[in-house]
């Protein structure tokens, strides 16, 4: 596989199992894909940020899909790709 990086956070995609291809753009996980789609407030005046959101330690993306989340100590990562970037 050629070197592929997330179009949202720039993480090197080493684990393609969590990768999302959305309209020709590639994201390391559903959290980064969702973060791009959620730009703008819509009906939520505090969107896309909420005070108690878990955020990826590497890229700062809110972790909405915890199924791909990894952690090192108290530091959450949105996916294994961001986890590896912080290693």
Secondary structure as GFF3:
##gff-version 3
##sequence-region A 1 87
A	DSSP	beta_strand	20	22	.	.	.	ID=ss1
A	DSSP	beta_strand	25	27	.	.	.	ID=ss2
A	DSSP	alpha_helix	30	37	.	.	.	ID=ss3
A	DSSP	three_ten_helix	66	68	.	.	.	ID=ss4
A	DSSP	beta_strand	70	72	.	.	.	ID=ss5
A	DSSP	beta_strand	75	77	.	.	.	ID=ss6
A	DSSP	alpha_helix	80	85	.	.	.	ID=ss7
###
